[in-house]
Amino acid sequence: MIKPITIGNVKIENNIFLAPMAGITDLPFRIICKDFGAGLVYTEMASSKAIHYKDEKTKCLLDTKTEKRPVVAQLFGSDPQIMAEAAAYISEKNIVDILDINMGCPAPKITKNGEGSALLEKPELVEAIVKETVAKSSIPVTVKIRKTAKENQDTIEIAKKIEQAGASAITVHGRTRAEFFTGNVDLEIIKKVKESVKIPVIGNGDIKSREDAINMFKYTGCDAVMIGRGAIGHPWIFQEIINENNLSFSIREVILKHINMLCDYKGERVAVKEMRHHIAYYLKGLPNASEIRNEVNTINTKQELIGCLIEYFDTIWINCIRWCSMKKIFFMPIFLIIIVIAIIIIFFIKKDYKFINLGNNIITKSSPNDVLNLNSYEAEVTVTIYSNKNTNTYKILQKYVKPNLIRQEVLEPDNIKGLIITYDGKDLKVENTKLNLSKIYRDYEYITRKCVDAKYIFRRVFE
């Protein structure tokens, strides 16, 4: 499932991709995701019209100079000629390795202009855009779509048209435009598209863990998976999926690296404001996260921001080392330690106590000065405690459901010789040779808690 993949003539190290996300997948974030093993990363979507009009801000979205290749640039637009022109510009500059056409964005500011996922309502226009773009591009062209609002057959027919127009791969997000990012992703439509075309199909939607990725691979048979929102504040998800047993890192260091890179790239004022969004996701689930988020939202300088975060991570005691695949790597040792402790406790309990089945009734005698606990009792029980100095016998007749608690007199531990419990005429006698009083008291609360609904007589065996 997780393996190298080729799109067009581009060889990619693995098939776990970072999705294009406006305001998120800028150069620093892409580099961080690449460092954690993402096989392919996408720029933020860029307007073909903005490139046509030589908009400088849009050109910044396509900055990949310091980035490890391969990289994909995503374009959006509805005019086949302008899309083709933008494709020619990008491929000639050799700034990316693959060009992706956005036909899946559900944002109203995009769809109101007939772009993004609105294009899926016009299959002929979809085909024309892909055909013209492929003709003018010297690099592979891929297309990202969504499930159509009508029958699934429409999605399959559009995928076929995209393939026939010359696209090298198709990404399918298993939600409709109206669903936006709500509900559950439809894996069935991704599976049907995969079965209907010969070019690689990339599954997208709801991948937030290794298990989600494996499930998508198994169910749909897709060639690659694309992670979007699941990577925000969690860029190490790629390494979790690729190699779940071989990663350790500090969340604090990842955040500080992100801050420094973004400040160098966009300047302190812009970077500090943009990091507020990222930090909210990085800290999700950590202690006192809401308080630190509120504080971060008031900070305007890099120095203050870094100082605030360092103090936070120092305060929560841990150095915030998070292991990849926390369920198996971080919690497994803790789980094993708990098992070992439980085994030790059981061993000592078995050594110190014996259990005698008496139906639904219970008598508890833990130590001198402890309590006898009887539940729903209907027989006469005689408890005899004898020592060097004296012998005390207690007869108890209990016919009520509520436990009867009887406080025993304090006896000198050194003088205790043993304990006899007589139940229905049968004597259960324990002789004492050695008594560890501190251990008896330490175990007392545990014993009485366990006696509440127990079905056994619980008596002390003096060593």
C-alpha positions as a printed Julia matrix, in Angstrom:
463×3 Matrix{Float64}:
   0.0     0.0     0.0
   2.65    2.51    1.03
   5.11    2.51   -1.86
   6.79    4.67   -4.5
   4.54    5.97   -7.27
   5.02    7.56  -10.68
   2.77   10.32  -12.05
   3.51   11.05  -15.68
   7.28   11.03  -15.81
   7.72   12.09  -12.17
   8.91    9.47   -9.72
   7.72   10.02   -6.17
   9.3     8.44   -3.09
   6.02    7.42   -1.47
   2.28    7.75   -2.01
   1.34    9.85    1.04
   0.67   13.41   -0.18
   0.04   16.81    1.39
  -3.11   18.46   -0.01
  -3.16   22.06   -1.27
  -4.77   24.32    1.36
  -5.23   28.07    1.04
  -3.48   29.93    3.84
  -1.81   26.75    5.09
   0.5    25.07    2.58
   2.97   27.89    2.13
   6.69   27.2     1.67
   7.62   26.77    5.4
   4.77   24.35    6.08
   5.53   22.33    2.97
   9.19   22.01    4.02
   8.16   20.81    7.49
   5.81   18.2     6.0
   8.55   17.1     3.59
  10.92   16.7     6.53
   8.37   14.36    8.1
   8.23   12.26    4.96
   5.43   13.59    2.71
   6.0    12.08   -0.73
   4.45   14.98   -2.61
   3.44   18.47   -1.48
   1.17   21.02   -3.14
   1.31   24.8    -3.15
  -1.67   26.88   -2.16
  -4.03   27.21   -5.1
  -3.1    30.06   -7.41
  -5.42   31.97   -9.73
  -4.74   31.52  -13.44
  -6.11   35.01  -14.03
  -3.73   36.46  -11.45
  -0.82   34.85  -13.27
  -2.18   36.21  -16.55
  -2.16   39.7   -15.06
   1.3    39.13  -13.51
   0.2    39.55   -9.92
   3.29   39.49   -7.67
   1.51   38.07   -4.61
   0.34   35.12   -6.67
   3.87   34.47   -7.87
   4.95   34.23   -4.21
   2.51   31.34   -3.77
   4.55   29.45   -6.36
   7.91   30.0    -4.68
   9.69   26.65   -4.42
  13.34   27.71   -4.64
  14.54   26.24   -1.34
  12.24   23.26   -1.46
  13.05   19.6    -1.95
  11.44   18.31   -5.14
   9.04   17.06   -6.38
   6.45   19.8    -5.79
   3.03   20.41   -7.32
   1.54   23.82   -8.17
  -2.25   24.02   -8.11
  -4.15   26.38  -10.41
  -7.81   27.34  -10.48
  -9.8    29.02  -13.19
 -12.63   28.52  -15.68
 -11.2    29.88  -18.91
  -9.42   27.15  -20.92
  -7.14   29.62  -22.72
  -6.06   31.48  -19.6
  -5.5    28.19  -17.77
  -3.34   27.01  -20.66
  -1.36   30.26  -20.6
  -0.72   29.93  -16.86
   0.32   26.31  -17.35
   2.82   27.3   -20.01
   4.28   30.01  -17.74
   4.69   27.65  -14.78
   6.18   24.76  -16.75
   8.63   27.03  -18.59
   9.91   28.48  -15.32
  10.67   24.96  -14.06
   9.46   25.91  -10.6
   7.4    22.75  -10.03
   7.27   19.18  -11.3
   3.52   18.67  -11.7
   0.62   21.01  -12.38
  -2.74   20.35  -10.68
  -6.08   21.83  -11.72
  -8.48   22.62   -8.88
 -12.0    21.43   -9.62
 -12.88   20.58   -6.04
 -12.79   23.78   -3.95
 -16.27   24.37   -2.42
 -15.57   27.9    -1.11
 -18.31   30.32   -2.23
 -15.78   32.99   -3.28
 -14.41   30.47   -5.8
 -17.6    28.72   -6.92
 -19.55   31.96   -7.45
 -17.24   32.65  -10.39
 -17.89   29.22  -11.87
 -14.51   27.92  -10.71
 -13.42   25.13   -8.35
 -16.12   22.52   -7.73
 -18.65   24.57   -9.73
 -16.9    23.31  -12.88
 -18.21   19.8   -12.21
 -21.66   20.99  -13.32
 -20.2    21.5   -16.82
 -18.47   18.27  -17.91
 -17.7    19.62  -21.4
 -15.93   22.65  -19.92
 -13.98   20.35  -17.6
 -12.73   18.38  -20.58
 -11.82   21.54  -22.52
  -9.83   23.02  -19.61
  -7.85   19.82  -19.1
  -7.18   19.35  -22.8
  -5.93   22.91  -23.33
  -3.82   22.86  -20.16
  -2.18   19.56  -21.05
  -1.43   20.83  -24.56
   0.47   23.87  -23.26
   2.22   22.24  -20.3
   5.57   20.5   -20.53
   5.03   18.81  -17.15
   2.35   16.29  -16.08
  -1.11   17.71  -15.4
  -3.4    16.28  -12.7
  -6.92   17.23  -11.62
  -8.54   17.38   -8.18
 -12.3    16.85   -8.11
 -15.13   16.19   -5.68
 -18.05   13.83   -5.7
 -20.76   15.38   -7.86
 -24.11   16.39   -6.38
 -26.03   14.1    -8.76
 -25.68   10.37   -9.24
 -22.27    8.78   -8.78
 -22.26    8.03  -12.5
 -21.69   11.74  -13.17
 -18.49   11.65  -11.1
 -17.3     8.59  -13.01
 -18.1    10.15  -16.39
 -16.22   13.33  -15.45
 -13.23   11.23  -14.33
 -13.25    9.45  -17.68
 -13.35   12.76  -19.57
 -10.4    14.02  -17.51
  -8.43   10.88  -18.37
  -9.31   11.16  -22.08
  -8.24   14.83  -22.07
  -4.71   13.78  -21.09
  -4.48   14.13  -17.31
  -1.82   12.03  -15.6
  -3.75   11.45  -12.33
  -7.02   12.3   -10.59
  -7.58   13.18   -6.95
 -11.08   12.47   -5.63
 -12.46   14.03   -2.46
 -15.4    11.9    -1.38
 -17.77   14.74   -0.51
 -20.04   16.94   -2.59
 -19.71   20.69   -2.95
 -22.76   21.18   -0.66
 -21.26   18.96    2.05
 -18.14   21.14    2.17
 -16.17   19.33    4.92
 -19.11   17.98    6.95
 -20.24   14.39    7.35
 -18.15   11.38    6.45
 -16.14   10.97    3.28
 -17.67    8.61    0.72
 -15.05    5.94    0.06
 -17.32    4.15   -2.37
 -17.09    6.91   -5.0
 -13.29    6.9    -4.78
 -13.38    3.14   -5.29
 -15.67    3.45   -8.34
 -13.48    6.11   -9.95
 -10.43    3.91   -9.39
 -12.21    1.02  -11.1
 -13.22    3.24  -14.03
  -9.9     4.8   -15.09
  -6.38    3.58  -15.77
  -4.44    6.62  -14.54
  -3.47    6.86  -10.83
  -6.28    7.82   -8.45
  -5.49    9.72   -5.25
  -8.0     9.36   -2.4
  -8.73   12.42   -0.26
 -10.83   13.18    2.79
 -10.92   12.41    6.54
  -7.38   11.04    6.85
  -6.34   11.91   10.37
  -4.33    8.83   11.33
  -2.43    5.86    9.98
  -5.55    3.74   10.41
  -7.58    6.13    8.24
  -4.97    5.98    5.48
  -4.72    2.18    5.56
  -8.5     1.91    5.52
  -8.75    4.15    2.44
  -6.08    2.14    0.63
  -7.78   -1.17    1.43
 -11.34   -0.13    0.67
 -10.84    1.95   -2.46
  -7.71    0.43   -3.98
  -6.47    3.98   -4.63
  -2.87    4.55   -5.69
  -2.12    7.31   -3.17
  -3.77    9.21   -0.34
  -3.84   12.95    0.18
  -3.94   14.52    3.64
  -5.38   17.99    4.17
  -6.78   19.18    7.48
  -5.33   16.12    9.23
  -1.85   17.6     8.74
  -2.6    21.01   10.28
  -0.88   21.09   13.67
   0.09   17.48   12.98
   2.7    17.48   10.19
   4.32   14.34   11.61
   1.27   12.37   10.44
   3.21   11.48    7.28
   5.91    9.71    9.26
   3.29    8.05   11.46
   1.75    6.53    8.35
   5.0     5.66    6.57
   6.95    4.3     9.54
   4.93    4.21   12.71
   7.68    2.68   14.83
  10.58    4.97   14.05
  10.01    8.57   15.08
  10.45   10.75   18.14
  10.47   14.5    18.28
   9.6    17.54   20.37
   6.39   19.38   19.55
   7.96   22.48   21.02
  10.89   22.29   18.61
   8.58   21.76   15.63
   6.56   24.85   16.56
   9.66   26.99   17.15
  11.11   25.87   13.83
   7.85   26.78   12.12
   7.84   30.23   13.73
  11.43   30.96   12.72
  10.94   29.75    9.15
   7.72   31.71    8.69
   9.24   34.9    10.14
  12.21   34.6     7.8
   9.91   33.99    4.85
   7.06   36.47    5.42
   8.41   38.89    7.99
   7.72   39.05   11.71
   4.44   40.99   11.67
   2.67   38.73    9.17
   4.22   35.52   10.45
   3.26   36.03   14.09
  -0.37   36.59   13.11
  -0.45   33.58   10.79
   1.16   31.34   13.41
  -1.81   31.91   15.72
  -3.87   29.56   13.58
  -1.15   26.91   13.39
  -0.39   27.07   17.13
  -4.06   26.49   17.98
  -3.84   23.18   16.12
  -0.38   22.26   17.44
  -1.58   22.62   21.04
  -4.89   20.82   20.58
  -5.32   18.25   23.32
  -2.43   19.5    25.46
  -2.93   20.76   29.04
  -4.31   24.31   29.39
  -4.37   24.72   25.61
  -7.26   27.2    25.59
  -5.48   29.56   28.0
  -2.25   29.59   26.0
  -4.19   30.09   22.74
  -5.87   33.15   24.19
  -2.51   34.53   25.25
  -0.9    33.79   21.87
  -3.69   35.71   20.12
  -2.61   38.91   21.9
   1.09   38.63   21.01
   2.56   40.62   18.12
   6.3    39.94   18.25
   8.38   36.84   17.56
  10.35   37.18   20.78
   7.2    37.34   22.92
   5.65   34.42   21.05
   8.68   32.16   21.46
   9.07   33.15   25.13
   5.41   32.43   25.78
   5.6    28.98   24.21
   8.85   28.0    25.94
   7.37   28.99   29.3
   4.22   27.03   28.51
   6.03   23.83   27.62
   8.28   24.15   30.68
   5.21   24.68   32.85
   3.37   21.58   31.74
   6.38   19.58   33.02
   6.82   17.41   29.98
   9.2    18.48   27.25
   6.26   17.54   25.07
   7.99   14.62   23.44
   5.35   13.05   21.28
   6.01    9.76   19.63
   4.75    8.9    16.23
   1.66    6.72   16.49
   1.1     7.51   20.13
  -1.26    4.6    20.64
   1.41    2.02   19.93
   4.7     3.73   20.74
   3.99    6.06   23.64
   1.22    4.24   25.43
   2.43    0.69   24.91
   5.31    0.94   27.47
   2.9     2.5    29.97
   0.41   -0.27   29.29
   3.1    -2.92   29.84
   4.22   -1.26   33.08
   0.62   -1.3    34.34
   0.34   -5.01   33.51
   3.58   -5.77   35.37
   2.42   -3.82   38.43
  -0.94   -5.62   38.32
   0.8    -9.0    38.2
   2.97   -8.06   41.19
  -0.07   -6.91   43.17
  -1.98  -10.09   42.34
   1.02  -12.17   43.37
   1.2   -10.53   46.79
  -2.56  -10.63   47.27
  -2.57  -14.33   46.56
   0.28  -14.77   48.99
  -1.4   -12.84   51.77
  -5.08  -13.76   51.32
  -7.29  -16.76   50.71
 -10.74  -16.75   49.13
 -13.5   -19.05   50.34
 -16.7   -19.05   48.29
 -19.79  -18.48   50.4
 -22.37  -17.61   47.75
 -23.52  -13.99   47.91
 -22.34  -13.42   51.46
 -19.14  -11.79   52.63
 -17.16  -11.37   55.8
 -14.09   -9.16   55.82
 -11.5    -9.2    58.59
  -8.36   -7.42   57.53
  -6.5    -6.64   60.75
  -6.96   -5.45   64.3
  -9.02   -2.27   64.45
 -10.53   -2.98   61.04
 -14.11   -3.62   59.98
 -16.22   -6.72   59.4
 -18.38   -6.16   56.31
 -21.43   -8.36   55.7
 -23.72   -8.14   52.65
 -27.27   -9.57   52.6
 -26.49  -12.03   55.36
 -28.91  -14.68   56.65
 -26.78  -17.06   58.72
 -25.18  -16.79   62.13
 -21.46  -16.14   62.03
 -19.09  -16.34   64.96
 -15.79  -14.47   64.75
 -13.2   -15.29   67.43
  -9.99  -13.31   67.78
  -7.63  -14.76   70.37
  -4.32  -13.51   71.75
  -1.91  -14.11   74.6
  -3.93  -11.82   76.85
  -7.54  -12.62   76.02
  -9.94  -14.08   73.51
 -12.93  -12.14   72.13
 -15.87  -13.73   70.33
 -18.42  -11.78   68.26
 -21.72  -13.24   67.14
 -23.42  -11.5    64.24
 -26.9   -12.1    62.84
 -27.55  -10.05   59.69
 -30.72  -10.29   57.6
 -30.6    -6.99   55.73
 -29.31   -6.12   52.28
 -27.32   -3.13   53.52
 -23.89   -4.06   54.96
 -23.51   -4.21   58.71
 -20.26   -2.6    59.86
 -18.88   -3.69   63.23
 -15.77   -2.04   64.68
 -13.45   -4.48   66.44
 -11.46   -3.63   69.5
  -7.79   -2.7    69.18
  -5.5    -5.61   69.9
  -1.76   -5.52   70.34
  -0.21   -7.0    67.17
   2.49   -8.77   69.12
  -0.15  -10.61   71.13
  -2.25  -11.81   68.19
  -2.05  -15.54   67.75
  -4.72  -16.14   65.16
  -8.27  -15.79   63.93
 -11.19  -18.22   63.84
 -14.31  -17.64   61.73
 -17.18  -20.06   62.32
 -19.74  -20.21   59.51
 -22.67  -22.6    59.77
 -20.74  -24.65   62.29
 -17.52  -24.84   60.25
 -14.36  -23.39   61.74
 -11.87  -21.61   59.5
  -8.76  -21.2    61.63
  -5.6   -19.29   60.82
  -2.55  -19.51   63.03
  -0.22  -16.53   63.3
   3.54  -16.77   63.31
   4.5   -13.33   61.98
   2.43  -10.2    61.42
   3.27   -7.17   59.23
   0.86   -4.59   60.64
   1.91   -1.74   58.27
   1.12   -3.87   55.24
  -2.27   -4.81   56.67
  -3.22   -1.16   57.09
  -1.87   -0.31   53.64
  -4.04   -2.98   52.07
  -7.13   -2.13   54.09
  -8.75    0.39   51.76
  -8.19   -1.85   48.77
  -9.82   -4.74   50.6
 -12.88   -2.83   51.74
 -13.43   -1.33   48.27
 -13.37   -4.78   46.72
 -15.76   -6.15   49.35
 -18.72   -3.98   48.41
 -20.11   -6.37   45.79
 -17.88   -9.36   46.4
 -19.1   -12.93   46.66
 -16.3   -14.3    48.82
 -15.21  -14.46   52.4
 -11.98  -12.48   52.52
  -9.71  -13.41   55.4
  -6.16  -12.6    56.35
  -3.49  -15.3    56.33
  -0.88  -14.23   58.85
   2.63  -15.13   57.77
